[in-house]
């Protein structure tokens, strides 16, 4: 597969242009005062790393996104970030403007001009018609190379030590997810080989653990973040060239100690970065700053090894309930083959644990999950261990728990190496959401609730095709046609999908080209897994039965959430809270896959609780795309402060009924009231008796 670059698309209807990232499925419209005449320029026309540059003339620019803006006035240093509800005015000369959002943008404009930043817009008033240069950079990351490791566990230690070569900063700004690149991949071979150009950082930090894979693998994300080396030692510990030592053997499991340190260091960095050029004050700083021995401006300029010592001087219990929610916990098998998963998990700064769980016996499989006798025997037979059903032991409050070994994980994602690889090679899309809804029953694809599930945002371009009474040859073509989502409603058989004229045997498919496959069918886990192992990036199957009532359909709920910009893992977590049969659904492949960008940097769910005549509101933000652990979140104009996402920052906002009504009427986020999910402002207000 070839990678397709960013491109600009003139939109006369705005008028203006749209910047599209077909790999990530992101787009940023820019409204101008007239239809622009774009002239392509070389990428070095701007003094920033960009993928594409064009020029045009305009008197004004408007972006329908709210985020902080940084301006470099002519010949001067960068300004403080212009945040929501702020303005800035600038004099004559050439100025550069940096705008963060779904796609990183850089503008070059001639002054004078002014900027106004709102919660969901950025306006640039150029006063006179002038030439504007706009450059764009995708957040899509590719590994810089592949490290070969042999059978010696110390080879993996060396490979993990090279992961830090992908860091784009060693300052506290490394807590921004966009400044952490994709680590190099790992493959197994005859001997250790590190490609030229992969330089190991010299952070002065070393993590020592015994030379067993069960001890080595869990260090990977922490070693990456710290830019540290991993070396063999008799007792797990961190040491620095400054003489600082910190034990890692004071918890029941090594993973618990490593997770504690990783959470604390990222949290403190994310607070300290407020003293740098990009960071802003976040809610968590109210707790963290008083605990630090030095103020953020002093700590910001210190190297990581010195910051680490200062951070770990604070008892972990002081900040145990503070900080972002982690996106992923991954259960990586401590085998030679398991090393290949590490770069993909570390790319998400995932918590890495050894596989632990409880076997589900045949009786529980049948009674709790609705697995029929013939399948439960296959799932739990001791003679076929690959089909054992297991309930992973959850230690962390992560959005997603990914089981990367054998067995069928209940309540967790069945991750596959293939899905991570396919995601790296994601290529062109049309910029719209292309959906195929497939069934053998006409009534299944004609239901109004299904159409509504994929039509929840006015600005979203949706191309939805429905296929009723689908025959084998037609389904074969659909699965190879490159749809963003294939949503199948019907029946499956072992290794097959039932069609109108028989069955499609999956092993006969020559090509699978689909982003997400939703199999809304009883006992469809194995079929969803096969599709993900052979071309799909992510999918959903079941180990039990699914309800016939469309209102209880978890597939439709997930479809609706995907259309609002939630990644597959976030959509499934939310849907499980709404539908009783949610535990029977198993996510397969890459749970971070999404199909459209959210309205804000991170998609959010609002929860409203009536309280003594007023209302308490909080927002739960979910990771999406490159915006993962460490992202700053400002979910609403009503939110008192920015906080660190994913999560909700432990922030609760009290509003009067009139303030709440005004907020709800502007919101496009799904909203929970009294444990039920509502999609529209009118439905939310009805549930609260405010209409």
Number of C-alpha atoms within 10 A of each C-alpha: 8 8 12 13 15 23 16 21 12 17 16 13 10 15 16 21 21 19 23 24 27 21 22 26 22 23 21 21 20 21 23 22 15 15 18 18 14 17 10 14 15 12 16 13 15 18 11 15 13 20 16 22 25 20 18 16 19 22 17 22 17 19 18 17 23 24 23 22 24 19 23 17 20 17 9 9 9 17 15 16 19 19 19 19 14 13 15 16 12 17 13 12 12 14 21 20 17 21 22 15 19 27 20 18 21 24 19 21 22 22 20 16 19 16 21 20 23 20 20 16 15 25 20 20 19 21 14 14 13 15 15 20 22 25 29 27 20 21 20 16 15 14 16 16 16 17 24 20 25 16 15 15 19 20 19 29 26 19 28 34 25 24 32 32 22 25 20 13 15 19 18 28 26 21 25 22 18 19 16 25 25 23 28 26 21 23 18 18 12 10 11 18 16 17 12 7 9 18 14 18 20 12 18 18 24 23 27 23 24 16 19 15 21 19 19 25 25 25 29 29 26 25 25 26 22 25 28 29 27 26 19 18 12 9 12 22 19 21 18 19 12 11 8 13 15 16 15 21 16 11 12 8 13 21 22 20 17 27 20 15 19 20 21 23 23 25 24 26 24 27 29 30 25 19 19 16 13 16 20 21 17 20 20 23 21 11 14 20 15 10 18 17 13 12 13 20 13 12 22 21 16 14 14 24 20 18 21 23 18 17 22 15 13 15 11 14 9 11 17 11 10 19 29 26 24 24 26 26 24 26 26 27 22 19 15 16 14 19 23 20 22 25 25 21 23 26 22 24 23 28 28 26 26 21 18 16 13 11 17 19 16 20 15 13 22 17 11 12 21 20 23 16 13 8 18 24 19 17 24 23 16 11 9 12 14 15 20 22 25 22 17 20 13 15 12 15 12 19 21 24 27 30 29 21 21 16 19 26 28 22 22 25 25 26 28 21 16 16 26 23 14 22 20 16 14 19 18 18 20 14 21 17 19 20 23 22 21 25 25 20 16 14 10 20 23 14 11 9 15 20 17 13 19 23 19 17 17 7 8 16 14 17 14 16 13 16 20 18 17 20 18 17 12 14 21 19 14 19 22 16 15 20 22 24 25 25 24 23 20 17 18 22 16 13 17 19 21 20 23 15 12 11 18 22 16 17 11 9 14 9 15 20 20 24 26 30 25 24 26 25 25 22 26 27 26 20 23 25 25 17 26 30 21 18 21 31 30 35 33 31 24 28 27 25 18 22 15 9 7 15 12 17 19 26 27 22 25 26 24 25 27 26 24 27 25 31 28 27 32 26 24 28 17 19 23 18 14 18 16 12 21 22 19 24 29 25 28 33 31 29 29 23 24 29 26 24 24 23 19 22 27 27 25 29 20 22 20 22 16 16 11 7 8 14 19 17 19 22 26 20 29 27 28 26 24 24 21 28 28 26 23 24 26 24 26 20 14 17 17 14 17 20 28 25 25 28 23 23 24 15 18 16 14 19 19 14 15 11 13 19 19 13 15 19 13 11 16 17 23 19 23 20 16 11 12 13 20 19 16 16 20 15 15 23 17 11 15 17 8 12 10
